[in-house]
Amino acid sequence: MPLFGNTFSPKKTPPRKSASLSNLHNLDRSTREVELGLDYGTPTMNLAGQNLKFENGHWIAEAGISGGVDQREALRLRKRNQQLEEENSLLQMKVDILLDMGLVLAHERERVLLSQESTTQEGYSETTAEFQIMKKELNELKSVNRRRK
């Protein structure tokens, strides 16, 4: 027992083995990518039998896949949809114009009926009632048309 010495003396640790037994860390980047498969390419997935690939921030269907719609067909459908939407818009505008014309005619008819003092009271009340019914129907048609938009 030494007076001033340390009684605890652990054994020396054996030297470590080499970090890697492979020499791939010595290769340049392009060779390493080929060897380790680090070149992934574009992400692809199969969804409901249709292959999609991710390009420029969008998922695009691969051309020529059976069971899916190819790009030309999708483009044709989009154009047809656009044409139908424009046609629908034009027809809605025509309906609005016709309803407005009907209301204008109804107002003119009412003005003419009110200006006729020579008609009998019964005939006058019948035509006014008919006019009011027609005016109400036109307003209902117009409100229904506006709700559809």
Secondary structure as UniProt FT lines:
FT   HELIX           24..26
FT   HELIX           29..36
FT   STRAND          44..47
FT   TURN            48..49
FT   STRAND          50..55
FT   TURN            56..57
FT   STRAND          58..61
FT   TURN            63..64
FT   TURN            66..67
FT   HELIX           71..115
FT   HELIX           121..148
//
